[in-house]
Each structure stands twice: as structure tokens, then as C-alpha cells.
Amino acid sequence: MRKIDLKPYQYDGIDRDGTARSVAIDIVKNIRGVMLHEVQEHSGASLLDAADLCTKIAAAAKKGEVILEEAEWEALRAGFAKFRGLGESFVELARRVVKAETVDLNAADKPKR
């Protein structure tokens, strides 16, 4: 099982015109954007699977974290591996997904489906 921190984070950077910007990065919204993007080249079935995974992640947002089965995390990780175009503001997002913490939950602690 993998645990992903879903709390938004602040990115402080410089725009192309040299203006300093501080932007709140919404983890859940951006995971959905990556996973449902056309670059993923989903079939109908894989699109539904990705949408279901995104719905599960969104439902956990209020808790600030989501626990994923290993197969769910692998699907998420594969989606991030396929996506191109993430920039500096998404380093933390990629880190949280690609290097998600492994957790060992006993049966009583496992999330209900």
C-alpha cells in the first residue's frame, strides 16, 4: 500500500517576464489533469479506471492523504511516467506520487472500497 500526501503546497517562482509569483498547487486537481489527459491515450475501459482512481483520490482529499493499493499506485505512477510537460512548479507533485511512502496496514486499518 502507498500513502500520498494530498495537501496543497505553495510554489514560489519567477514568471517568464521576471515577476515573482506564489501559487497554491492543488494536488488532487493536478493528478486528475495528468491521469485524464489525452496524452495517456486511454481506451474506454482504461479511461474509466483512471477516472475511478481520480474519484477515490478526490474523496480522500479532506483527510489530506490517500492510501492506495499497490496496483492503483502503479497505475498512477505509470500515468506520471507517460505525461510530458511538467515543470518546476510540479516537482513536489511528482515527488509525492512517484516516491509515495510504502505503508503496511493491517486488515482493520485498510480503507473500505
C-alpha positions as CSV (number, residue, x, y, z in Angstrom):
1,M,0.0,0.0,0.0
2,R,1.2,3.5,-0.7
3,K,0.3,6.8,1.1
4,I,0.2,10.0,-0.9
5,D,0.1,13.4,0.8
6,L,-2.8,15.4,-0.8
7,K,-2.4,18.6,1.0
8,P,-1.8,21.6,-1.4
9,Y,1.6,23.2,-1.4
10,Q,2.9,26.7,-2.2
11,Y,5.2,27.2,-5.1
12,D,7.3,30.3,-5.3
13,G,8.8,31.0,-8.6
14,I,9.6,33.6,-11.3
15,D,7.4,34.1,-14.4
16,R,9.0,34.4,-17.8
17,D,8.7,38.2,-17.5
18,G,10.7,38.1,-14.3
19,T,7.7,38.7,-12.0
20,A,7.8,36.8,-8.7
21,R,4.8,34.6,-8.2
22,S,3.4,32.4,-5.4
23,V,1.0,29.8,-6.5
24,A,-1.0,27.2,-4.5
25,I,-0.7,23.8,-6.2
26,D,-3.8,21.7,-5.9
27,I,-2.5,18.1,-5.8
28,V,-5.9,16.4,-6.4
29,K,-6.8,18.7,-9.4
30,N,-3.4,18.2,-11.0
31,I,-3.4,14.4,-10.5
32,R,-6.7,14.3,-12.3
33,G,-5.3,16.5,-15.1
34,V,-2.3,14.2,-15.6
35,M,-4.3,11.0,-15.4
36,L,-7.2,12.0,-17.7
37,H,-5.1,13.9,-20.2
38,E,-5.3,12.8,-23.9
39,V,-1.6,12.0,-23.9
40,Q,-2.5,8.9,-21.8
41,E,-4.2,7.5,-24.9
42,H,-6.8,5.8,-22.9
43,S,-9.2,3.1,-24.2
44,G,-12.7,3.4,-22.9
45,A,-12.0,0.9,-20.2
46,S,-8.7,2.4,-19.1
47,L,-10.3,5.9,-19.1
48,L,-13.0,4.7,-16.7
49,D,-10.3,3.0,-14.5
50,A,-8.3,6.2,-14.4
51,A,-11.4,8.3,-13.6
52,D,-12.4,5.9,-10.8
53,L,-8.9,6.2,-9.3
54,C,-9.1,10.0,-9.5
55,T,-12.5,9.9,-7.8
56,K,-11.0,7.8,-5.0
57,I,-8.2,10.3,-4.6
58,A,-10.6,13.2,-4.6
59,A,-12.8,11.6,-2.0
60,A,-9.8,11.3,0.3
61,A,-8.7,15.0,-0.1
62,K,-10.4,16.2,3.1
63,K,-8.3,13.7,5.1
64,G,-5.1,15.2,3.5
65,E,-3.8,11.8,2.3
66,V,-4.9,8.8,0.3
67,I,-3.9,5.1,0.8
68,L,-3.7,3.3,-2.5
69,E,-3.3,-0.4,-3.2
70,E,0.0,-1.2,-4.9
71,A,-1.8,-1.7,-8.3
72,E,-3.6,1.6,-8.0
73,W,-0.3,3.4,-7.2
74,E,1.4,1.6,-10.1
75,A,-1.3,2.9,-12.5
76,L,-0.8,6.4,-11.1
77,R,2.9,6.2,-11.3
78,A,2.7,4.9,-14.9
79,G,0.4,7.9,-15.8
80,F,3.0,10.3,-14.5
81,A,5.8,8.5,-16.3
82,K,3.9,8.9,-19.6
83,F,3.0,12.5,-19.2
84,R,5.4,15.1,-20.6
85,G,5.4,18.8,-19.8
86,L,5.6,19.0,-16.1
87,G,7.7,22.0,-15.0
88,E,9.5,23.2,-11.9
89,S,6.3,24.0,-10.0
90,F,5.3,20.3,-10.2
91,V,8.5,18.8,-8.7
92,E,6.8,18.4,-5.3
93,L,3.7,16.8,-7.0
94,A,5.8,14.3,-8.9
95,R,7.8,13.5,-5.8
96,R,4.7,12.8,-3.8
97,V,3.3,10.4,-6.5
98,V,6.5,8.7,-7.8
99,K,8.1,8.3,-4.4
100,A,4.9,7.6,-2.4
101,E,5.6,6.2,1.1
102,T,5.1,2.5,1.5
103,V,2.7,1.7,4.4
104,D,1.8,-1.6,5.9
105,L,-1.8,-1.6,7.1
106,N,-3.4,-4.5,9.0
107,A,-6.9,-5.5,7.9
108,A,-8.6,-3.3,10.4
109,D,-6.8,-0.2,9.1
110,K,-7.4,-0.8,5.4
111,P,-9.7,1.7,3.7
112,K,-13.1,0.5,2.7
113,R,-13.8,0.4,-1.0
